[in-house]
Amino acid sequence: MVRSTIRMVIPLNRQSEALEILGSTTEQVQFEPGCISSRFYRGMEDGREIMVEELWESDEDMQRHLRSDKYHRVLLVIEMAEEPPEIRFDTISHSSGVETIEKARSQH
């Protein structure tokens, strides 16, 4: 799996445009082959902060997405940012859920 995250600070006067683009894009991306999830979030402390998070089944799926017209729209939002964005691509070799909490809590 590959997780892509982009954290950016968008000026308040560009927020509605950025949120409209990201809203429609993340909704459409969820139906692309290999997409596990696509979401975006606004910061609580700083309302200008927006984070886009995508989870992909494979690097190939993510690479195909990065070349797509949908991703070009995300790049347009990145260009609105007040400061250089934080962009990360993390390869995940293992993932677990509540069972990890249960296992840790049962070992005390």
Secondary structure, 3 states (H helix, E strand, C coil): CEEEEEEEECCHHHHHHHHHHHHHHHHHHCCCCCEEEEEEEECCCCCCEEEEEEEECCHHHHHHHHCCHHHHHHHHHHCCCCCCCEEEEEECCCCCCHHHHHHHHCCC
